[in-house]
Amino acid sequence: MKRYESILDFIISQPQLDLVCLQEFWFKEDVQEMFLAKLNANYTRIELKRQGRKADGLAILVHRSLQ
C-alpha cells in the first residue's frame, strides 16, 4: 500500500499532469477505493485488466479538464 500512497502523493502534487499511465496497477478493492477517494474529483480512470486470473493491468488517468 505504501507504493500506491507514494504514487497518489506524486500525482496530487503535480496538478499539471493531464494523462497518467500506470502499469502493473492492482485492481484489488482497497487500491481501487484509495484511488477513487483521492483522484476521482480530478481524473477519469480507464482500466484494462490483464486476461485470465491476474489481478493487475493498466490504468490511465485522464484529467477532467480534457473532457
C-alpha positions in Angstrom: 0.0 0.0 0.0 2.9 2.3 0.7 3.8 2.2 -3.0 0.3 3.4 -4.0 0.3 6.1 -1.4 3.5 7.4 -2.9 2.1 7.3 -6.4 -1.0 9.2 -5.3 1.0 11.8 -3.4 3.1 12.4 -6.5 0.1 12.7 -8.8 -1.7 15.1 -6.4 1.5 17.2 -6.1 1.7 17.6 -9.9 -1.6 19.4 -10.9 -0.3 20.0 -14.5 -0.5 16.3 -15.3 -3.2 15.7 -18.0 -2.6 12.0 -18.5 -1.1 9.4 -16.2 -0.4 5.8 -17.3 0.1 3.2 -14.6 1.3 -0.3 -15.5 1.0 -3.2 -13.1 -1.9 -1.4 -11.5 -3.7 -3.7 -9.0 -7.4 -4.0 -9.3 -7.9 -5.0 -5.7 -10.8 -3.3 -3.8 -8.6 -1.5 -1.3 -6.4 0.0 -4.1 -9.5 1.0 -6.1 -11.0 2.7 -3.1 -7.8 4.6 -2.4 -7.5 5.9 -5.9 -11.2 6.8 -6.1 -11.1 8.7 -2.9 -8.1 10.8 -3.8 -8.4 11.3 -7.6 -12.0 10.9 -8.6 -12.7 14.7 -8.4 -10.0 15.5 -11.0 -9.4 12.3 -13.1 -11.4 9.8 -15.0 -9.9 6.4 -15.0 -9.7 4.0 -17.9 -8.8 0.4 -17.0 -7.5 -2.6 -18.9 -7.2 -5.7 -16.7 -4.9 -8.5 -17.8 -6.6 -11.6 -19.1 -7.0 -14.6 -17.0 -6.8 -14.7 -13.3 -4.3 -11.9 -12.9 -5.4 -9.0 -10.7 -3.3 -6.3 -12.4 -3.3 -4.4 -15.6 -3.1 -0.8 -16.9 -4.8 2.3 -15.5 -4.9 5.5 -17.5 -5.9 8.7 -15.6 -7.3 11.5 -17.8 -7.7 14.9 -16.2 -11.3 16.0 -16.3 -10.3 19.3 -17.9 -9.6 17.4 -21.2 -13.1 16.0 -21.5 
